[in-house]
């Protein structure tokens, strides 16, 4: 197991700056997720850690060793790619064994390692098959097994589940969490999917344009977003942000923390008109037009008709400055909310 530290990492392609100045440490044995939209720099960061790309400037430490000039194969890292990168003409066994042969691992030891990892990832019955004879989930397991036999210090995973259907992605998420607990190795996982990030990582690094917007546990990121970007990236549907309710302040409230039935202690009450209603099993997503723009409400309440009223408790209100940074909900802000115009 190993810790990873990035110090003053700058990455540019000519005049195009991808990562201006990145600094963080990933703790030994953690499951860290780098999350953000396409182009935010997360995959570039992962590839620099792997040694597949070199930073324009800065240092990358694995434990106490600066590995910027160390070959990828000598970093003690195994990477699992989005497209699996399997050899199509080789059997599952041969795909797993390939790297071990290159390292001249004795045959008896190779056989034991293959048997052990195949059992862990559920591939034992498929060792003689070719990748074309496997499902997407099974091919992903081959890629994992091939990484595991190297006994790496760090697993790097670049959107490994993005090619799978929704049901299989959910199953593989659970399997990866269990695998991490079993191995106790450092995992660094890249995804654009906030559901994957929130469900898998014990530590999340949310990025935008090569800058860390917030780093925290999933629970902390959901309950205490530090800025509007985080508030709207994390959560399904994203947090409602209203900029014309209190002067100089952006007011936020989550759809699932908004009630269509009076709780009796709401600090904010807004008249609205239901535009659409989306049935999601036991819950509904309402799109509601208000005097302050369109907002979303996620609730189990089934409201008939179009006219409604939204209620938000004080503990569920967030305040952000105009630049997007979070600020406390002061008494002055609370008083302003209580006096908000309530008509549509």
C-alpha positions, 0 to 999 in steps of 0.5 A, spaced: 500 500 500 502 507 498 500 514 499 500 519 493 502 526 493 502 531 488 505 537 489 505 544 485 502 540 478 502 544 472 500 541 466 499 544 459 499 542 452 502 548 448 498 554 451 492 550 453 493 549 460 489 543 463 491 543 470 494 550 473 496 548 480 494 541 483 496 539 490 493 533 494 495 527 498 491 521 497 492 516 504 494 509 504 489 504 503 483 509 501 478 509 496 479 516 493 474 518 487 476 524 482 470 526 479 468 532 475 465 533 468 469 532 461 475 536 460 476 537 468 483 534 468 481 528 472 483 523 467 490 527 465 491 527 473 490 519 473 495 518 467 500 523 470 500 518 476 500 512 472 506 515 468 503 515 462 503 523 461 508 527 464 507 534 468 509 540 465 512 542 472 511 539 479 512 533 483 509 526 484 510 522 490 509 515 491 510 514 498 517 518 499 519 517 492 518 522 487 516 518 481 516 524 475 522 520 471 520 513 473 517 509 468 510 507 469 512 499 469 516 501 475 511 505 479 508 499 483 501 501 479 496 497 476 491 501 471 484 499 469 482 502 463 475 504 460 475 499 454 478 493 458 484 493 453 484 485 453 488 481 448 482 479 443 486 472 441 488 470 448 484 466 453 482 469 460 488 465 463 493 468 458 490 475 459 491 475 466 498 471 465 501 475 460 504 480 465 507 475 469 510 472 464 514 478 462 516 479 469 519 472 469 515 469 474 515 462 475 510 457 472 508 454 479 507 461 482 503 464 476 498 458 476 497 460 484 496 467 483 491 466 477 487 461 481 487 466 487 485 472 483 480 468 479 476 466 485 476 473 488 473 476 481 469 470 479 472 468 473 474 461 475 469 457 470 471 462 464 479 461 464 479 458 457 474 463 454 476 468 449 474 476 451 469 475 445 465 470 449 464 474 455 459 479 457 461 486 459 462 485 466 466 479 465 471 482 461 471 488 466 473 482 471 478 480 467 481 487 466 481 487 474 484 480 475 490 482 470 491 488 475 491 484 481 496 479 479 501 484 479 500 485 487 500 493 486 501 498 491 496 502 487 490 501 483 488 506 478 481 506 474 479 510 469 471 510 468 472 502 468 464 502 468 462 507 463 461 501 458 456 497 462 449 498 462 445 501 468 444 494 472 451 491 471 454 498 473 450 498 480 453 490 481 460 492 479 460 498 484 458 493 489 463 488 487 469 494 487 467 496 494 468 489 496 474 488 493 477 494 496 475 492 503 478 485 501 485 488 498 486 494 503 490 497 497 490 504 495 484 505 490 484 512 485 478 512 481 476 517 475 469 518 473 464 523 471 458 520 474 456 523 481 452 517 483 458 513 482 463 517 486 458 518 492 456 511 492 464 508 492 469 513 495 470 514 502 474 520 499 472 525 493 476 530 490 471 534 485 475 538 480 473 543 475 478 546 469 484 543 473 482 546 480 479 542 486 472 545 488 472 541 494 475 535 497 471 531 503 467 525 504 461 523 500 456 525 506 460 532 507 460 534 500 452 533 500 451 536 506 456 542 506 458 544 499 463 549 499 460 553 493 455 553 488 459 548 483 459 543 488 452 544 490 449 543 483 454 537 481 452 533 487 445 531 488 440 528 483 436 533 481 441 538 483 440 543 488 436 549 486 440 556 486 436 562 486 439 569 485 433 574 485 430 572 492 435 576 497 439 582 494 447 580 493 446 573 495 444 566 492 439 562 496 440 554 495 435 549 497 435 541 495 429 538 491 429 533 496 429 537 502 423 541 499 416 540 502 409 541 498 406 540 505 407 545 510 411 543 516 409 548 521 417 551 521 419 553 514 423 559 514 421 560 506 415 559 503 414 560 496 407 560 491 408 555 485 405 552 479 407 545 477 409 544 470 411 537 470 411 531 474 415 525 473 414 519 477 420 515 480 417 509 484 415 511 491 418 519 489 416 524 484 420 529 481 416 536 480 418 542 476 415 548 479 415 555 476 415 560 481 416 568 481 424 566 482 424 562 476 423 554 475 425 550 481 425 542 482 422 538 488 423 531 489 418 528 494 413 522 496 407 527 496 403 526 490 399 533 489 393 534 485 392 540 480 397 545 478 397 550 484 402 549 490 406 552 495 413 550 497 416 550 504 423 550 506 426 549 513 431 554 516 436 548 516 435 546 509 437 553 506 444 555 503 447 561 502 452 563 497 456 570 495 455 572 488 462 569 486 459 562 488 462 561 495 458 559 501 457 563 507 453 562 513 445 563 513 445 570 518 439 573 522 439 578 516 438 573 511 433 569 515 429 575 516 429 577 508 427 570 506 421 570 511 419 577 507 420 574 500 414 575 496 410 569 495 406 570 489 407 567 482 
